[in-house]
Amino acid sequence: PCIVPRGVKAAVARFAPQFVGFAQQDAQELMAYLLDGLHEDLNRVRDRPYTEVPEHRGRPDWLLAAGGPAGSPPPRPGGGWGPAAESL
């Protein structure tokens, strides 16, 4: 499934009249509007659910970001996690 830009523009235009029609709008103006709306919605949440911090078991962030659990095979076909990782 894909998102058609025309549909996004129409959805935004329902709530923000400055985006109605075919006037050229700045991308920064659109992002500022969307982020402000997201910020407002997030501030309405009263009870935030508790989430546990995942156990990292001493593994560095780069290894967690690569999705490599302890003892997993390296992601590169040439072997190893790469020069930067192997120097650690």
All heavy atoms as an XYZ file, in Angstrom:
666
protein
N       0.832     -1.189      0.000
C       0.000      0.000      0.000
C       0.874      1.249      0.000
O       1.866      1.312      0.702
C      -0.808     -0.102      1.275
C      -0.151     -1.143      2.126
C       0.715     -1.944      1.241
N       0.483      2.188     -0.786
C       1.236      3.436     -0.856
C       0.335      4.600     -0.446
O      -0.885      4.495     -0.450
C       1.803      3.653     -2.244
S       0.535      3.804     -3.511
N       0.969      5.687     -0.102
C       0.243      6.891      0.287
C       0.403      7.910     -0.829
O       1.517      8.230     -1.234
C       0.799      7.453      1.611
C       0.583      6.435      2.722
C       0.128      8.775      1.947
C       1.199      6.826      4.035
N      -0.710      8.401     -1.327
C      -0.698      9.365     -2.409
C      -0.548     10.762     -1.808
O      -1.309     11.129     -0.900
C      -2.000      9.265     -3.233
C      -1.998     10.249     -4.379
C      -2.185      7.848     -3.740
N       0.426     11.554     -2.273
C       0.620     12.899     -1.708
C      -0.635     13.767     -1.767
O      -0.883     14.565     -0.873
C       1.738     13.490     -2.562
C       2.480     12.313     -3.088
C       1.455     11.234     -3.262
N      -1.456     13.612     -2.795
C      -2.674     14.396     -2.924
C      -3.615     14.119     -1.744
O      -4.267     15.024     -1.220
C      -3.377     14.062     -4.240
C      -4.581     14.925     -4.518
C      -5.237     14.583     -5.859
N      -4.279     14.535     -6.937
C      -4.190     13.523     -7.823
N      -5.009     12.511     -7.756
N      -3.290     13.560     -8.783
N      -3.669     12.861     -1.313
C      -4.504     12.502     -0.170
C      -4.004     13.102      1.129
O      -4.792     13.539      1.974
N      -2.687     13.131      1.292
C      -2.096     13.740      2.496
C      -2.412     15.226      2.526
O      -2.821     15.765      3.543
C      -0.569     13.496      2.544
C       0.061     14.257      3.686
C      -0.263     12.019      2.630
N      -2.247     15.886      1.362
C      -2.527     17.319      1.280
C      -3.996     17.603      1.584
O      -4.326     18.549      2.303
C      -2.164     17.865     -0.093
C      -2.382     19.364     -0.205
C      -2.106     19.841     -1.603
C      -2.330     21.313     -1.759
N      -3.655     21.783     -1.436
N      -4.881     16.781      1.062
C      -6.308     16.977      1.314
C      -6.640     16.781      2.790
O      -7.445     17.528      3.362
C      -7.128     16.017      0.453
N      -6.013     15.799      3.425
C      -6.266     15.555      4.848
C      -5.767     16.722      5.695
O      -6.433     17.151      6.641
C      -5.587     14.255      5.283
N      -4.594     17.244      5.360
C      -4.052     18.383      6.104
C      -4.915     19.617      5.862
O      -5.194     20.381      6.791
C      -2.579     18.644      5.710
C      -2.077     19.954      6.286
C      -1.699     17.492      6.163
N      -5.373     19.795      4.626
C      -6.166     20.985      4.277
C      -7.497     21.028      5.020
O      -8.046     22.106      5.234
C      -6.401     21.036      2.774
N      -8.028     19.857      5.442
C      -9.278     19.860      6.206
C      -9.112     20.564      7.545
O     -10.054     21.125      8.085
C      -9.752     18.434      6.458
C     -10.372     17.796      5.245
C     -10.993     16.498      5.597
N      -9.954     15.622      6.176
C     -10.077     14.328      6.345
N     -11.192     13.732      6.011
N      -9.103     13.607      6.850
N      -7.905     20.528      8.099
C      -7.658     21.119      9.419
C      -6.880     22.431      9.348
O      -6.854     23.172     10.323
C      -6.886     20.125     10.294
C      -7.639     18.843     10.511
C      -7.328     17.710      9.778
C      -8.674     18.774     11.432
C      -8.016     16.534      9.968
C      -9.376     17.605     11.626
C      -9.047     16.473     10.885
N      -6.204     22.683      8.235
C      -5.392     23.893      8.105
C      -5.750     24.605      6.804
O      -5.314     24.204      5.723
C      -3.913     23.534      8.121
N      -6.544     25.648      6.874
C      -6.998     26.325      5.655
C      -5.872     26.915      4.812
O      -6.042     27.124      3.618
C      -7.931     27.413      6.166
C      -7.754     27.475      7.631
C      -7.091     26.229      8.082
N      -4.716     27.161      5.389
C      -3.620     27.720      4.589
C      -3.104     26.735      3.548
O      -2.398     27.115      2.626
C      -2.473     28.227      5.475
C      -1.689     27.139      6.192
C      -2.140     26.930      7.615
O      -3.312     27.098      7.928
N      -1.222     26.562      8.488
N      -3.473     25.457      3.675
C      -3.025     24.453      2.716
C      -4.107     24.090      1.698
O      -3.940     23.157      0.922
C      -2.541     23.196      3.453
C      -1.329     23.445      4.289
C      -1.420     23.482      5.672
C      -0.097     23.668      3.722
C      -0.308     23.714      6.455
C       1.021     23.910      4.486
C       0.916     23.935      5.853
N      -5.236     24.822      1.667
C      -6.289     24.596      0.684
C      -5.866     25.252     -0.622
O      -5.288     26.334     -0.630
C      -7.636     25.183      1.181
C      -8.699     25.110      0.100
C      -8.090     24.454      2.426
N      -6.196     24.635     -1.727
C      -5.893     25.215     -3.032
C      -4.526     24.784     -3.538
O      -3.950     23.800     -3.080
N      -4.041     25.543     -4.501
C      -2.791     25.169     -5.157
C      -1.677     26.174     -4.937
O      -0.722     26.227     -5.697
C      -3.035     24.985     -6.661
C      -3.981     23.852     -6.943
C      -5.308     24.104     -7.242
C      -3.535     22.543     -6.871
C      -6.183     23.059     -7.486
C      -4.406     21.498     -7.112
C      -5.729     21.751     -7.427
N      -1.789     27.001     -3.910
C      -0.711     27.944     -3.603
C       0.509     27.164     -3.138
O       0.400     26.149     -2.457
C      -1.154     28.926     -2.524
N       1.664     27.623     -3.536
C       2.896     26.927     -3.161
C       3.171     27.160     -1.677
O       3.167     28.293     -1.209
C       4.069     27.430     -3.991
C       5.344     26.678     -3.709
C       6.453     27.087     -4.655
O       6.227     27.781     -5.626
N       7.652     26.647     -4.373
N       3.366     26.073     -0.948
C       3.655     26.161      0.472
C       5.074     25.666      0.719
O       5.573     24.795      0.024
C       2.666     25.310      1.274
C       1.229     25.724      1.123
C       0.964     27.111      1.690
O       1.584     27.534      2.643
N       0.038     27.821      1.079
N       5.671     26.202      1.732
C       7.013     25.807      2.113
C       6.959     24.475      2.848
O       6.074     24.245      3.685
C       7.592     26.890      3.028
C       9.076     26.743      3.263
O       9.627     25.669      2.990
O       9.678     27.720      3.721
N       7.871     23.574      2.548
C       7.915     22.274      3.227
C       8.150     22.454      4.721
O       7.625     21.698      5.539
C       9.003     21.402      2.618
N       8.932     23.462      5.076
C       9.189     23.726      6.490
C       7.897     24.138      7.197
O       7.647     23.737      8.336
C      10.241     24.814      6.643
C      10.570     25.099      8.090
C      11.630     26.174      8.240
O      12.116     26.723      7.266
N      11.973     26.488      9.468
N       7.061     24.910      6.521
C       5.788     25.331      7.099
C       4.885     24.115      7.341
O       4.240     23.998      8.389
C       5.105     26.312      6.152
C       3.852     26.938      6.690
C       3.241     27.933      5.715
O       3.891     28.328      4.742
O       2.071     28.306      5.957
N       4.853     23.178      6.393
C       4.052     21.970      6.554
C       4.585     21.120      7.702
O       3.819     20.648      8.546
C       4.048     21.155      5.260
C       3.352     19.792      5.341
C       1.876     19.959      5.640
C       3.578     19.005      4.069
N       5.898     20.928      7.763
C       6.475     20.125      8.843
C       6.228     20.770     10.194
O       5.925     20.084     11.174
C       7.979     19.919      8.630
C       8.311     18.927      7.544
S       7.593     17.299      7.815
C       8.320     16.823      9.347
N       6.342     22.091     10.273
C       6.091     22.783     11.533
C       4.643     22.576     11.964
O       4.373     22.338     13.153
C       6.403     24.273     11.393
N       3.718     22.637     11.012
C       2.303     22.425     11.335
C       2.075     20.998     11.841
O       1.406     20.781     12.845
C       1.428     22.711     10.113
C      -0.021     22.419     10.372
C      -0.811     23.313     11.075
C      -0.582     21.222      9.943
C      -2.147     23.029     11.344
C      -1.917     20.933     10.214
C      -2.683     21.835     10.908
O      -3.991     21.551     11.184
N       2.630     20.005     11.138
C       2.437     18.607     11.525
C       3.070     18.301     12.879
O       2.482     17.618     13.720
C       3.004     17.679     10.451
C       2.276     17.714      9.104
C       3.019     16.850      8.084
C       0.838     17.286      9.242
N       4.278     18.799     13.102
C       4.950     18.542     14.376
C       4.242     19.248     15.535
O       4.178     18.704     16.640
C       6.418     18.968     14.304
C       7.299     18.074     13.437
C       8.695     18.677     13.305
C       7.367     16.673     13.991
N       3.717     20.430     15.274
C       2.978     21.134     16.317
C       1.719     20.353     16.689
O       1.382     20.223     17.870
C       2.611     22.539     15.842
C       1.962     23.355     16.935
O       2.528     23.415     18.051
O       0.885     23.931     16.685
N       1.038     19.812     15.686
C      -0.145     18.997     15.959
C       0.198     17.744     16.739
O      -0.518     17.355     17.672
N       1.288     17.095     16.379
C       1.733     15.906     17.104
C       2.082     16.262     18.544
O       1.717     15.546     19.483
C       2.941     15.289     16.401
C       3.533     14.040     17.025
C       2.527     12.910     17.017
C       4.790     13.632     16.284
N       2.757     17.377     18.729
C       3.124     17.831     20.066
C       1.888     18.073     20.915
O       1.826     17.671     22.088
C       3.972     19.099     19.944
C       4.462     19.623     21.243
N       3.900     20.715     21.855
C       5.451     19.193     22.063
C       4.528     20.948     22.989
N       5.468     20.044     23.141
N       0.897     18.724     20.323
C      -0.350     18.984     21.054
C      -1.047     17.681     21.438
O      -1.546     17.540     22.554
C      -1.290     19.858     20.226
C      -0.800     21.278     20.034
C      -0.735     22.053     21.341
O      -1.613     21.863     22.199
O       0.205     22.838     21.502
N      -1.085     16.727     20.519
C      -1.732     15.439     20.815
C      -0.996     14.694     21.921
O      -1.623     14.093     22.797
C      -1.796     14.565     19.569
C      -2.897     15.006     18.620
O      -3.704     15.876     19.012
O      -2.946     14.482     17.494
N       0.318     14.712     21.888
C       1.087     14.008     22.912
C       0.930     14.647     24.284
O       0.984     13.958     25.298
C       2.561     13.944     22.522
C       2.878     13.023     21.350
C       4.348     13.156     20.967
C       2.540     11.588     21.670
N       0.731     15.944     24.323
C       0.550     16.622     25.605
C      -0.806     16.327     26.227
O      -1.001     16.557     27.411
C       0.723     18.134     25.437
C       2.175     18.506     25.374
O       3.045     17.790     25.848
N       2.461     19.647     24.757
N      -1.756     15.819     25.446
C      -3.071     15.479     25.975
C      -3.076     14.155     26.728
O      -3.989     13.880     27.488
C      -4.091     15.403     24.851
C      -4.541     16.769     24.414
C      -5.789     16.643     23.602
N      -5.423     16.857     22.198
C      -6.190     16.550     21.185
N      -7.339     15.985     21.380
N      -5.803     16.796     19.963
N      -2.068     13.323     26.533
C      -2.009     12.014     27.188
C      -1.743     12.233     28.670
O      -0.758     12.846     29.058
C      -0.896     11.140     26.563
C      -0.759      9.836     27.317
C      -1.175     10.883     25.104
N      -2.637     11.725     29.511
C      -2.496     11.899     30.960
C      -1.780     10.712     31.593
O      -0.866     10.869     32.371
C      -3.877     12.051     31.604
C      -4.584     13.291     31.160
C      -4.028     14.498     31.875
N      -4.771     15.680     31.456
C      -4.205     16.815     31.125
N      -2.923     16.936     31.168
N      -4.931     17.837     30.768
N      -2.220      9.514     31.273
C      -1.621      8.317     31.861
C      -0.754      7.625     30.815
O      -1.268      6.980     29.902
C      -2.711      7.348     32.342
C      -3.526      7.947     33.464
O      -2.924      8.622     34.322
O      -4.755      7.739     33.475
N       0.535      7.785     30.972
C       1.450      7.131     30.047
C       1.699      5.710     30.529
O       2.009      5.493     31.698
C       2.759      7.896     29.973
C       2.586      9.228     29.269
C       3.877     10.023     29.245
N       3.728     11.229     28.485
C       3.210     12.351     28.930
N       2.763     12.403     30.163
N       3.134     13.414     28.175
N       1.565      4.732     29.635
C       1.777      3.348     30.061
C       3.242      3.104     30.414
O       4.145      3.678     29.816
C       1.363      2.530     28.846
C       1.502      3.452     27.693
C       1.234      4.826     28.229
N       3.448      2.255     31.408
C       4.799      1.920     31.826
C       5.411      0.981     30.794
O       4.790      0.009     30.372
C       4.775      1.234     33.196
C       6.128      0.734     33.627
C       7.094      1.607     34.087
C       6.437     -0.615     33.552
C       8.330      1.158     34.470
C       7.680     -1.083     33.936
C       8.626     -0.190     34.394
O       9.860     -0.639     34.762
N       6.610      1.282     30.373
C       7.336      0.396     29.476
C       8.687      0.094     30.094
O       9.373      0.997     30.581
C       7.539      1.017     28.091
O       8.212      2.254     28.239
C       6.218      1.250     27.386
N       9.047     -1.164     30.073
C      10.333     -1.550     30.635
C      11.449     -1.243     29.644
O      11.268     -1.373     28.439
C      10.343     -3.043     30.959
C       9.498     -3.371     32.167
C       9.803     -4.762     32.680
O      10.934     -5.232     32.523
O       8.886     -5.357     33.243
N      12.578     -0.872     30.191
C      13.759     -0.659     29.366
C      14.276     -2.044     28.968
O      14.433     -2.912     29.822
C      14.834      0.123     30.155
C      16.089      0.294     29.318
C      14.281      1.458     30.604
N      14.508     -2.267     27.665
C      14.980     -3.586     27.264
C      16.355     -3.888     27.849
O      17.185     -2.992     28.007
C      15.037     -3.504     25.739
C      15.060     -2.062     25.423
C      14.389     -1.348     26.553
N      16.536     -5.136     28.202
C      17.829     -5.545     28.747
C      18.867     -5.537     27.654
O      18.680     -6.101     26.592
C      17.730     -6.968     29.304
C      17.365     -7.004     30.756
C      17.538     -8.403     31.315
O      18.640     -8.960     31.215
O      16.539     -8.909     31.832
N      19.962     -4.888     27.922
C      21.019     -4.869     26.920
C      22.151     -5.815     27.275
O      23.010     -6.097     26.452
C      21.549     -3.448     26.715
C      22.084     -2.843     27.982
N      23.321     -3.122     28.463
C      21.524     -1.973     28.850
C      23.523     -2.443     29.580
N      22.442     -1.741     29.840
N      22.155     -6.323     28.491
C      23.156     -7.274     28.960
C      24.582     -6.844     28.634
O      25.407     -7.649     28.240
C      22.888     -8.661     28.382
C      21.638     -9.280     28.961
C      21.416    -10.611     28.371
N      20.481    -10.436     27.267
C      19.617    -11.324     26.875
N      19.573    -12.478     27.446
N      18.791    -11.086     25.901
N      24.819     -5.553     28.756
C      26.177     -5.053     28.561
C      26.594     -4.876     27.112
O      27.731     -4.508     26.837
N      25.680     -5.129     26.179
C      26.037     -4.980     24.767
C      26.001     -3.500     24.382
O      25.138     -2.755     24.830
C      25.074     -5.764     23.883
C      25.270     -7.273     24.034
C      24.261     -8.028     23.248
N      22.993     -7.925     23.979
C      21.814     -8.147     23.465
N      21.699     -8.495     22.212
N      20.717     -8.035     24.184
N      26.922     -3.057     23.543
C      26.948     -1.648     23.133
C      25.756     -1.306     22.231
O      25.147     -2.181     21.613
C      28.268     -1.503     22.371
C      28.652     -2.881     21.983
C      28.039     -3.811     22.982
N      25.436     -0.001     22.161
C      24.293      0.461     21.380
C      24.385      0.066     19.912
O      23.398     -0.283     19.288
C      24.149      1.981     21.486
C      23.679      2.414     22.857
O      23.144      1.558     23.587
O      23.846      3.595     23.188
N      25.590      0.153     19.326
C      25.715     -0.152     17.900
C      25.343     -1.602     17.618
O      24.785     -1.921     16.583
C      27.116      0.163     17.364
C      28.220     -0.602     18.033
C      28.989     -0.188     19.089
C      28.656     -1.925     17.728
N      29.861     -1.165     19.448
C      29.694     -2.245     18.621
C      28.283     -2.867     16.776
C      30.350     -3.470     18.598
C      28.949     -4.080     16.757
C      29.973     -4.369     17.653
N      25.629     -2.497     18.570
C      25.296     -3.906     18.378
C      23.789     -4.117     18.502
O      23.189     -4.853     17.717
C      26.036     -4.770     19.397
C      25.824     -6.276     19.306
C      26.285     -6.800     17.961
C      26.589     -6.977     20.411
N      23.173     -3.423     19.443
C      21.723     -3.515     19.586
C      21.016     -2.945     18.359
O      20.042     -3.515     17.874
C      21.262     -2.769     20.833
C      21.699     -3.379     22.165
C      21.356     -2.429     23.292
C      21.081     -4.731     22.381
N      21.526     -1.818     17.834
C      20.915     -1.201     16.660
C      21.047     -2.105     15.439
O      20.175     -2.123     14.577
C      21.563      0.153     16.380
N      22.128     -2.869     15.368
C      22.322     -3.780     14.241
C      21.464     -5.023     14.384
O      21.370     -5.825     13.460
C      23.801     -4.163     14.138
N      20.851     -5.200     15.539
C      19.987     -6.349     15.751
C      20.751     -7.608     16.079
O      20.248     -8.704     15.926
N      21.968     -7.450     16.542
C      22.800     -8.614     16.824
C      22.749     -9.019     18.276
O      23.387     -8.403     19.118
N      21.992    -10.059     18.614
C      21.999    -10.534     19.988
C      23.328    -11.210     20.314
O      24.081    -11.579     19.419
C      20.843    -11.530     20.035
C      20.647    -11.954     18.638
C      21.087    -10.808     17.772
N      23.592    -11.363     21.584
C      24.845    -11.988     21.997
C      24.968    -13.366     21.365
O      24.037    -14.159     21.368
C      24.887    -12.092     23.520
N      26.119    -13.641     20.772
C      26.370    -14.936     20.167
C      25.801    -15.092     18.771
O      25.892    -16.159     18.183
N      25.225    -14.040     18.190
C      24.653    -14.163     16.847
C      25.753    -14.046     15.802
O      26.796    -13.444     16.045
C      23.602    -13.087     16.606
O      24.216    -11.822     16.547
N      25.519    -14.590     14.621
C      26.529    -14.476     13.563
C      26.625    -13.035     13.084
O      25.648    -12.290     13.146
C      25.999    -15.389     12.459
C      24.547    -15.518     12.733
C      24.377    -15.359     14.214
N      27.776    -12.625     12.609
C      27.941    -11.248     12.127
C      27.087    -10.994     10.888
O      26.834    -11.908     10.107
C      29.425    -11.147     11.803
C      29.916    -12.543     11.720
C      28.993    -13.392     12.520
N      26.614     -9.737     10.705
C      25.724     -9.441      9.593
C      26.433     -9.318      8.253
O      25.801     -9.384      7.229
C      25.095     -8.114      9.995
C      26.113     -7.469     10.845
C      26.786     -8.594     11.574
N      27.732     -9.100      8.232
C      28.455     -8.902      6.973
C      28.890    -10.244      6.406
O      29.384    -11.095      7.124
C      29.680     -8.026      7.206
C      29.315     -6.605      7.545
C      30.529     -5.737      7.745
N      31.567     -6.079      6.808
C      32.860     -5.974      7.067
N      33.270     -5.547      8.222
N      33.754     -6.297      6.177
N      28.737    -10.430      5.084
C      29.151    -11.701      4.499
C      30.647    -11.929      4.612
O      31.108    -13.055      4.665
C      28.716    -11.593      3.037
C      28.208    -10.227      2.826
C      28.107     -9.538      4.149
N      31.429    -10.855      4.692
C      32.881    -10.999      4.791
C      33.334    -11.397      6.186
O      34.501    -11.641      6.429
N      32.410    -11.438      7.124
C      32.738    -11.799      8.503
C      33.035    -10.571      9.329
O      33.525     -9.566      8.837
N      32.741    -10.636     10.582
C      32.994     -9.519     11.488
C      31.926     -8.454     11.386
O      31.125     -8.441     10.470
N      31.928     -7.572     12.328
C      30.952     -6.479     12.364
C      31.466     -5.241     11.667
O      30.792     -4.243     11.605
C      30.586     -6.140     13.804
C      29.710     -7.170     14.420
C      30.101     -8.238     15.150
C      28.294     -7.250     14.314
N      29.016     -8.982     15.543
C      27.901     -8.387     15.050
C      27.332     -6.487     13.716
C      26.578     -8.774     15.160
C      26.013     -6.858     13.845
C      25.647     -7.997     14.552
N      32.666     -5.265     11.159
C      33.241     -4.125     10.468
C      34.424     -3.577     11.219
O      34.645     -3.902     12.389
N      35.227     -2.758     10.559
C      36.455     -2.260     11.177
C      36.227     -1.449     12.449
O      36.963     -1.568     13.403
C      37.096     -1.402     10.093
C      36.267     -1.536      8.888
C      35.052     -2.309      9.218
N      35.173     -0.613     12.464
C      34.923      0.210     13.648
C      34.531     -0.663     14.823
O      34.974     -0.458     15.960
C      33.820      1.226     13.354
N      33.720     -1.658     14.576
C      33.257     -2.523     15.651
C      34.367     -3.434     16.151
O      34.470     -3.718     17.334
C      32.078     -3.361     15.165
N      35.210     -3.903     15.242
C      36.258     -4.831     15.646
C      37.334     -4.144     16.453
O      38.090     -4.790     17.169
C      36.848     -5.493     14.400
C      35.852     -6.454     13.772
C      36.262     -6.923     12.392
O      37.328     -6.502     11.898
O      35.513     -7.717     11.806
N      37.415     -2.806     16.366
C      38.436     -2.098     17.132
C      38.012     -1.900     18.581
O      38.814     -1.482     19.403
C      38.726     -0.736     16.488
O      37.591      0.096     16.589
N      36.757     -2.184     18.903
C      36.272     -1.978     20.264
C      36.649     -3.122     21.161
O      36.718     -4.228     20.919
C      34.759     -1.792     20.279
C      34.282     -0.541     19.582
C      32.758     -0.525     19.544
C      34.773      0.697     20.281
